Amino acid sequence: MKIGVTSQNFRTITGHAGKARRFMVFEAASDNWIVLTGTLDLPMEMSIHEHPAEAAHPLDGIDALITASCGGGFAKRLAERGVRVILTSETDPMTAVTALLSGAALPAPAADDHDHDNDHEACGCHCSGTNPAAG
Protein backbone atom coordinates (compact mmCIF):
# COMPACT_ATOMS: atom_id res chain seq x y z
CA MET A 1 0.00 0.00 0.00
CA LYS A 2 1.30 3.46 -0.94
CA ILE A 3 0.39 6.41 1.25
CA GLY A 4 1.00 10.07 0.47
CA VAL A 5 1.22 12.78 3.13
CA THR A 6 0.92 16.52 2.50
CA SER A 7 4.05 18.07 3.99
CA GLN A 8 5.18 21.48 2.86
CA ASN A 9 8.25 21.22 5.14
CA PHE A 10 8.90 17.44 4.70
CA ARG A 11 8.66 17.06 8.51
CA THR A 12 5.02 17.51 9.55
CA ILE A 13 1.58 16.91 8.08
CA THR A 14 0.31 20.17 6.62
CA GLY A 15 -3.04 21.25 5.22
CA HIS A 16 -4.75 22.91 2.29
CA ALA A 17 -4.06 19.82 0.23
CA GLY A 18 -5.47 21.27 -2.98
CA LYS A 19 -2.62 23.77 -3.16
CA ALA A 20 0.03 21.51 -1.61
CA ARG A 21 3.08 20.90 -3.75
CA ARG A 22 5.20 18.86 -1.37
CA PHE A 23 4.36 15.30 -0.43
CA MET A 24 6.04 12.44 1.37
CA VAL A 25 5.32 8.97 -0.02
CA PHE A 26 5.41 5.92 2.24
CA GLU A 27 5.01 2.28 1.38
CA ALA A 28 4.11 -0.67 3.54
CA ALA A 29 6.88 -3.20 3.18
CA SER A 30 6.95 -6.79 4.41
CA ASP A 31 7.24 -7.61 8.12
CA ASN A 32 5.22 -4.51 9.12
CA TRP A 33 7.96 -2.10 8.05
CA ILE A 34 6.99 1.31 6.73
CA VAL A 35 9.42 2.92 4.32
CA LEU A 36 9.62 6.50 3.11
CA THR A 37 10.03 5.76 -0.58
CA GLY A 38 10.26 9.33 -1.80
CA THR A 39 9.21 12.93 -1.75
CA LEU A 40 7.49 15.06 -4.34
CA ASP A 41 8.38 18.74 -4.74
CA LEU A 42 6.06 19.86 -7.50
CA PRO A 43 5.80 23.17 -9.37
CA MET A 44 2.71 25.29 -8.66
CA GLU A 45 0.95 24.14 -11.83
CA MET A 46 1.10 20.54 -10.55
CA SER A 47 -0.91 21.25 -7.40
CA ILE A 48 -4.28 19.48 -7.61
CA HIS A 49 -5.94 22.91 -7.43
CA GLU A 50 -4.21 23.98 -10.67
CA HIS A 51 -3.76 20.64 -12.47
CA PRO A 52 -6.29 19.51 -15.11
CA ALA A 53 -8.48 16.74 -13.66
CA GLU A 54 -8.11 14.53 -16.74
CA ALA A 55 -4.30 14.71 -16.93
CA ALA A 56 -1.93 12.21 -15.30
CA HIS A 57 -0.47 13.36 -11.99
CA PRO A 58 2.47 12.24 -9.79
CA LEU A 59 -0.01 11.30 -7.03
CA ASP A 60 -1.60 8.72 -9.31
CA GLY A 61 -0.84 5.27 -7.94
CA ILE A 62 -1.05 6.06 -4.25
CA ASP A 63 -3.82 4.39 -2.29
CA ALA A 64 -4.41 7.03 0.38
CA LEU A 65 -3.45 10.61 1.14
CA ILE A 66 -3.20 11.93 4.69
CA THR A 67 -3.64 15.68 5.16
CA ALA A 68 -4.56 18.25 7.80
CA SER A 69 -7.22 19.93 5.65
CA CYS A 70 -8.80 20.04 2.22
CA GLY A 71 -11.99 21.02 0.49
CA GLY A 72 -14.62 18.60 -0.74
CA GLY A 73 -13.60 19.19 -4.36
CA PHE A 74 -10.09 17.96 -3.62
CA ALA A 75 -11.37 14.79 -1.96
CA LYS A 76 -13.69 14.17 -4.90
CA ARG A 77 -10.92 14.63 -7.48
CA LEU A 78 -8.64 12.24 -5.63
CA ALA A 79 -11.46 9.70 -5.20
CA GLU A 80 -11.88 9.78 -8.99
CA ARG A 81 -8.20 8.80 -9.18
CA GLY A 82 -8.74 5.94 -6.72
CA VAL A 83 -7.14 7.74 -3.78
CA ARG A 84 -8.78 7.80 -0.34
CA VAL A 85 -8.29 11.11 1.54
CA ILE A 86 -7.82 10.97 5.31
CA LEU A 87 -8.07 14.16 7.37
CA THR A 88 -6.33 14.34 10.73
CA SER A 89 -4.93 16.71 13.33
CA GLU A 90 -1.96 14.34 13.81
CA THR A 91 1.19 16.22 12.81
CA ASP A 92 3.75 13.40 12.67
CA PRO A 93 3.73 11.62 9.27
CA MET A 94 5.11 8.29 10.53
CA THR A 95 2.61 8.17 13.43
CA ALA A 96 -0.27 8.83 11.02
CA VAL A 97 0.88 6.28 8.44
CA THR A 98 1.45 3.65 11.14
CA ALA A 99 -2.04 4.26 12.56
CA LEU A 100 -3.65 4.06 9.13
CA LEU A 101 -1.91 0.80 8.28
CA SER A 102 -2.77 -0.76 11.64
CA GLY A 103 -6.42 0.25 11.37
CA ALA A 104 -6.24 2.60 14.35
CA ALA A 105 -8.29 5.78 14.34
CA LEU A 106 -6.46 9.00 13.64
CA PRO A 107 -7.31 12.14 15.65
CA ALA A 108 -10.06 14.23 14.07
CA PRO A 109 -8.94 17.16 11.93
CA ALA A 110 -8.62 20.61 13.46
CA ALA A 111 -11.09 23.32 12.48
CA ASP A 112 -11.24 23.72 8.70
CA ASP A 113 -8.65 26.27 7.57
CA HIS A 114 -9.66 25.96 3.92
CA ASP A 115 -10.49 29.54 2.92
CA HIS A 116 -13.94 29.60 1.37
CA ASP A 117 -14.32 33.37 1.51
CA ASN A 118 -12.69 33.70 -1.88
CA ASP A 119 -14.38 32.93 -5.18
CA HIS A 120 -13.68 29.25 -5.75
CA GLU A 121 -16.19 29.11 -8.59
CA ALA A 122 -13.89 31.35 -10.61
CA CYS A 123 -10.78 29.30 -9.85
CA GLY A 124 -12.37 26.07 -11.02
CA CYS A 125 -11.40 23.94 -8.02
CA HIS A 126 -15.04 23.03 -7.32
CA CYS A 127 -14.49 23.20 -3.57
CA SER A 128 -17.69 22.51 -1.75
CA GLY A 129 -16.52 23.59 1.69
CA THR A 130 -17.56 20.25 3.19
CA ASN A 131 -15.45 17.95 5.25
CA PRO A 132 -14.82 14.92 2.98
CA ALA A 133 -14.26 12.72 6.02
CA ALA A 134 -17.71 13.49 7.39
CA GLY A 135 -19.59 12.02 4.44
C-alpha positions as CSV (number, residue, x, y, z in Angstrom):
1,M,0.0,0.0,0.0
2,K,1.3,3.5,-0.9
3,I,0.4,6.4,1.3
4,G,1.0,10.1,0.5
5,V,1.2,12.8,3.1
6,T,0.9,16.5,2.5
7,S,4.0,18.1,4.0
8,Q,5.2,21.5,2.9
9,N,8.2,21.2,5.1
10,F,8.9,17.4,4.7
11,R,8.7,17.1,8.5
12,T,5.0,17.5,9.6
13,I,1.6,16.9,8.1
14,T,0.3,20.2,6.6
15,G,-3.0,21.3,5.2
16,H,-4.7,22.9,2.3
17,A,-4.1,19.8,0.2
18,G,-5.5,21.3,-3.0
19,K,-2.6,23.8,-3.2
20,A,0.0,21.5,-1.6
21,R,3.1,20.9,-3.8
22,R,5.2,18.9,-1.4
23,F,4.4,15.3,-0.4
24,M,6.0,12.4,1.4
25,V,5.3,9.0,0.0
26,F,5.4,5.9,2.2
27,E,5.0,2.3,1.4
28,A,4.1,-0.7,3.5
29,A,6.9,-3.2,3.2
30,S,7.0,-6.8,4.4
31,D,7.2,-7.6,8.1
32,N,5.2,-4.5,9.1
33,W,8.0,-2.1,8.0
34,I,7.0,1.3,6.7
35,V,9.4,2.9,4.3
36,L,9.6,6.5,3.1
37,T,10.0,5.8,-0.6
38,G,10.3,9.3,-1.8
39,T,9.2,12.9,-1.7
40,L,7.5,15.1,-4.3
41,D,8.4,18.7,-4.7
42,L,6.1,19.9,-7.5
43,P,5.8,23.2,-9.4
44,M,2.7,25.3,-8.7
45,E,0.9,24.1,-11.8
46,M,1.1,20.5,-10.6
47,S,-0.9,21.3,-7.4
48,I,-4.3,19.5,-7.6
49,H,-5.9,22.9,-7.4
50,E,-4.2,24.0,-10.7
51,H,-3.8,20.6,-12.5
52,P,-6.3,19.5,-15.1
53,A,-8.5,16.7,-13.7
54,E,-8.1,14.5,-16.7
55,A,-4.3,14.7,-16.9
56,A,-1.9,12.2,-15.3
57,H,-0.5,13.4,-12.0
58,P,2.5,12.2,-9.8
59,L,0.0,11.3,-7.0
60,D,-1.6,8.7,-9.3
61,G,-0.8,5.3,-7.9
62,I,-1.0,6.1,-4.2
63,D,-3.8,4.4,-2.3
64,A,-4.4,7.0,0.4
65,L,-3.4,10.6,1.1
66,I,-3.2,11.9,4.7
67,T,-3.6,15.7,5.2
68,A,-4.6,18.2,7.8
69,S,-7.2,19.9,5.7
70,C,-8.8,20.0,2.2
71,G,-12.0,21.0,0.5
72,G,-14.6,18.6,-0.7
73,G,-13.6,19.2,-4.4
74,F,-10.1,18.0,-3.6
75,A,-11.4,14.8,-2.0
76,K,-13.7,14.2,-4.9
77,R,-10.9,14.6,-7.5
78,L,-8.6,12.2,-5.6
79,A,-11.5,9.7,-5.2
80,E,-11.9,9.8,-9.0
81,R,-8.2,8.8,-9.2
82,G,-8.7,5.9,-6.7
83,V,-7.1,7.7,-3.8
84,R,-8.8,7.8,-0.3
85,V,-8.3,11.1,1.5
86,I,-7.8,11.0,5.3
87,L,-8.1,14.2,7.4
88,T,-6.3,14.3,10.7
89,S,-4.9,16.7,13.3
90,E,-2.0,14.3,13.8
91,T,1.2,16.2,12.8
92,D,3.7,13.4,12.7
93,P,3.7,11.6,9.3
94,M,5.1,8.3,10.5
95,T,2.6,8.2,13.4
96,A,-0.3,8.8,11.0
97,V,0.9,6.3,8.4
98,T,1.5,3.7,11.1
99,A,-2.0,4.3,12.6
100,L,-3.6,4.1,9.1
101,L,-1.9,0.8,8.3
102,S,-2.8,-0.8,11.6
103,G,-6.4,0.2,11.4
104,A,-6.2,2.6,14.4
105,A,-8.3,5.8,14.3
106,L,-6.5,9.0,13.6
107,P,-7.3,12.1,15.6
108,A,-10.1,14.2,14.1
109,P,-8.9,17.2,11.9
110,A,-8.6,20.6,13.5
111,A,-11.1,23.3,12.5
112,D,-11.2,23.7,8.7
113,D,-8.6,26.3,7.6
114,H,-9.7,26.0,3.9
115,D,-10.5,29.5,2.9
116,H,-13.9,29.6,1.4
117,D,-14.3,33.4,1.5
118,N,-12.7,33.7,-1.9
119,D,-14.4,32.9,-5.2
120,H,-13.7,29.2,-5.8
121,E,-16.2,29.1,-8.6
122,A,-13.9,31.4,-10.6
123,C,-10.8,29.3,-9.8
124,G,-12.4,26.1,-11.0
125,C,-11.4,23.9,-8.0
126,H,-15.0,23.0,-7.3
127,C,-14.5,23.2,-3.6
128,S,-17.7,22.5,-1.7
129,G,-16.5,23.6,1.7
130,T,-17.6,20.3,3.2
131,N,-15.4,17.9,5.3
132,P,-14.8,14.9,3.0
133,A,-14.3,12.7,6.0
134,A,-17.7,13.5,7.4
135,G,-19.6,12.0,4.4
